[in-house]
């Protein structure tokens, strides 16, 4: 339930768009009320801090043919490559592609029971660089 004190009227926000946006970027999030709709605006730096708990747990397994298979537990993504580092690179690319696809049909995927838990990971992927994504990968060796 919302606390009325913190919400700004959407018409006032629209009239003072630059002031509101500057406030969100440099000071604090904004909470906006439009009739029955409530929206929060937050800058991406704060959003990344809020999503800091989202780590990508990857299981890496050496295959019989010498290749490496990596599985991203949170997103159920699998990649294979000749070497582990190449496999991780493929995982990062696959995660980004998945996030873009998910976002392009957000209302569908975010309401799917087996995909709703992906929302924070997708949001984080969309606003993270490749290096940031790699830093959030927690890789462990699986069973062979």
C-alpha positions as CSV (number, residue, x, y, z in Angstrom):
1,X,0.0,0.0,0.0
2,X,1.3,3.4,-0.9
3,X,2.1,6.2,1.6
4,X,0.4,9.3,0.1
5,X,3.1,11.7,1.5
6,X,5.7,10.5,-0.9
7,X,3.7,10.4,-4.1
8,X,3.6,13.3,-6.5
9,X,0.7,13.9,-8.8
10,X,1.4,12.9,-12.4
11,X,0.2,16.2,-13.8
12,X,2.6,18.1,-11.6
13,X,5.4,15.8,-12.6
14,X,4.6,16.4,-16.2
15,X,4.6,20.2,-15.7
16,X,8.0,20.0,-13.9
17,X,9.6,17.2,-15.8
18,X,13.1,18.5,-15.8
19,X,13.0,19.2,-12.1
20,X,11.6,15.8,-11.3
21,X,14.2,14.0,-13.6
22,X,17.1,16.0,-12.0
23,X,15.8,15.1,-8.6
24,X,15.7,11.4,-9.5
25,X,19.2,11.4,-11.1
26,X,20.9,13.4,-8.3
27,X,18.9,13.1,-5.1
28,X,16.3,10.4,-4.7
29,X,13.7,8.2,-6.3
30,X,10.3,9.7,-7.2
31,X,6.9,8.1,-6.6
32,X,4.2,9.2,-8.9
33,X,0.5,8.7,-8.7
34,X,-1.8,8.9,-11.8
35,X,-5.4,8.1,-10.9
36,X,-5.1,4.4,-9.9
37,X,-1.6,3.9,-11.2
38,X,1.5,4.2,-9.1
39,X,5.0,4.4,-10.6
40,X,8.5,4.7,-9.1
41,X,11.3,6.4,-11.0
42,X,14.9,5.5,-9.9
43,X,18.3,6.2,-11.5
44,X,20.2,3.2,-12.8
45,X,23.1,3.6,-10.3
46,X,20.6,3.1,-7.4
47,X,18.8,0.4,-9.3
48,X,22.1,-1.5,-9.7
49,X,22.7,-1.2,-5.9
50,X,19.2,-2.5,-5.2
51,X,19.9,-5.5,-7.5
52,X,23.3,-6.2,-6.1
53,X,22.0,-9.4,-4.6
54,X,21.4,-10.8,-8.1
55,X,24.3,-13.0,-8.9
56,X,24.5,-15.4,-11.8
57,X,25.3,-18.9,-10.6
58,X,27.0,-20.9,-13.4
59,X,27.9,-24.6,-13.2
60,X,30.8,-25.5,-15.5
61,X,31.3,-29.1,-16.6
62,X,34.0,-30.6,-18.7
63,X,32.5,-32.9,-21.4
64,X,33.8,-36.2,-22.7
65,X,34.9,-34.5,-25.9
66,X,37.0,-32.0,-23.9
67,X,34.6,-29.1,-24.4
68,X,33.1,-27.1,-21.5
69,X,29.3,-26.7,-20.9
70,X,28.1,-23.9,-18.7
71,X,24.6,-23.7,-17.2
72,X,23.2,-20.5,-15.7
73,X,20.9,-21.6,-12.9
74,X,18.8,-18.5,-12.5
75,X,18.0,-18.2,-16.2
76,X,18.1,-21.9,-17.3
77,X,20.6,-21.0,-20.1
78,X,23.2,-23.5,-21.4
79,X,26.2,-22.8,-23.6
80,X,29.1,-25.0,-24.8
81,X,32.6,-24.1,-26.1
82,X,36.0,-25.7,-26.5
83,X,37.4,-23.7,-23.5
84,X,35.9,-22.4,-20.2
85,X,36.7,-18.7,-20.9
86,X,35.1,-18.9,-24.3
87,X,32.1,-20.6,-22.8
88,X,31.7,-17.9,-20.2
89,X,31.9,-15.3,-23.0
90,X,29.1,-17.2,-24.8
91,X,27.1,-17.3,-21.6
92,X,27.4,-13.5,-21.2
93,X,26.2,-13.0,-24.8
94,X,23.4,-15.4,-24.3
95,X,22.3,-13.8,-21.1
96,X,22.2,-10.4,-22.8
97,X,20.2,-11.8,-25.8
98,X,17.8,-13.4,-23.4
99,X,17.3,-10.2,-21.5
100,X,16.6,-8.2,-24.7
101,X,14.1,-10.9,-25.9
102,X,12.4,-11.1,-22.4
103,X,12.1,-7.3,-22.3
104,X,10.6,-7.1,-25.8
105,X,7.7,-9.3,-24.6
106,X,7.9,-8.2,-21.0
107,X,4.2,-8.4,-20.1
108,X,4.1,-12.0,-21.4
109,X,7.3,-13.3,-19.8
110,X,7.0,-11.5,-16.5
111,X,3.6,-13.1,-15.9
112,X,4.7,-16.6,-16.8
113,X,4.9,-18.7,-13.6
114,X,8.2,-20.2,-14.6
115,X,9.8,-16.9,-15.7
116,X,8.5,-14.3,-13.3
117,X,11.6,-14.9,-11.0
118,X,13.8,-13.8,-13.9
119,X,12.6,-10.1,-13.7
120,X,15.3,-8.7,-11.4
121,X,18.0,-10.6,-13.4
122,X,16.7,-9.3,-16.7
123,X,16.5,-5.7,-15.5
124,X,20.1,-6.0,-14.1
125,X,21.3,-7.4,-17.4
126,X,19.7,-4.6,-19.4
127,X,21.6,-1.9,-17.4
128,X,24.9,-3.7,-17.0
129,X,28.1,-3.8,-19.1
130,X,29.7,-7.1,-20.1
131,X,32.4,-6.5,-17.5
132,X,29.7,-5.9,-14.8
133,X,27.9,-9.1,-15.8
134,X,31.2,-11.1,-15.6
135,X,31.8,-9.8,-12.1
136,X,28.4,-11.1,-11.0
137,X,29.0,-14.6,-12.3
138,X,29.7,-17.1,-9.6
139,X,31.1,-20.1,-11.3
140,X,31.6,-23.6,-9.8
141,X,32.7,-26.9,-11.3
142,X,29.9,-29.5,-11.7
143,X,30.1,-33.2,-11.8
144,X,31.6,-35.0,-14.7
